[in-house]
Amino acid sequence: MRKSGLLLAVVMAATTACKSSRDTTASNDQTPSKQVEQAQQESKEAFDRAKEAQEKAIDEQKDVNKAQDDVNQKRQDLAEAEAKAQREQQESQQAQATAQREGQAASTQAQEAQARAAQQQQTQVQQQAQTAQAQAQEQQRQAQAREQTQTQTRTTPAPKSADAWSNAAPTGSSDPWANAATTTPGSSQPNAIDSAAPTGTRSLAHGSLDQASSDEIVIHRDGTEALHLKLDANTKIERDNGTATASDLAKGTTVTATYRIEGNQPIAERVHIIQ
């Protein structure tokens, strides 16, 4: 704007000088009124030219200002775009880091789940093996019990009466239990098999029940201590007129029992209820 004004002043000064020179030359040929009119005309023309130049300069300055505004806007847009790109890059990096952490966590969880599954499978296999082994042992025990029962059935005589059970058979009897140690009510000698007999020895005991349950009976014997007999799955319970069950064993019932020693535990093989 200042440059345009300076240029206009120089143009006007030059124009004025030229006009003055022409006016001085022509003044000798024109009247004063003509000279004044001519000077006014020239001044008006110079003013119009100066005004036109000034307007042009203003328009050019506007264009410059607009161009500068466009540059500033572009710079601002560029700065905003760079800031946005930087933010997006940071967000992308954060998202990648989060995804990597989540992937590592998921991988760790998968490995832990696989380890737990393998451990559970191994435990299940061990439990199944133990169960199968226990079942095999139980089947073997039952087979042995059945074989023992069959052997006893083949070798044991038919149930005797109360009198026969309470008296020991004479030497040389065909009864396999004939030589078993026996304690009867009123006897002063305790049953020797109770504590000192070797494992597998069979004995007879006669007396009344002090206690009775599904797995044990206690026989009261006169003149000696009570005898505790364990009942197991192979124990046979009978009476004169047929078979019986553990529920028929009540306190005060008179019984004769055949038992064996396993370790230090007397186990009843047969309990005969005396009616």
Buried (B, 14 or more C-beta within 10 A) or exposed (E): EEEBEEBBEEBBEEBBEEBEEEBEEEBEEEEEEEBEEBBEEBBEEBEEBBEEBBEEBEEEBEEEEEEEEEEEEEEEEEEEEEEEEEEEEEEEEEEEEEEEEEEEEEEEEEEEEEEEEEEEEEEEEEEEEEEEEEEEEEEEEEEEEEEEBEEBEEEBEEBBEBEEBBEBBEEEEEBEBBBBBBBBEEBEEBBEBBEEBEEEBBBBBBBBBBBBEEEBBBBBBEEBEEBBBBBEEBBBBBBEEEEBEBEBBEEEBBBBBBBBBEEEEBBBBBBBBBE
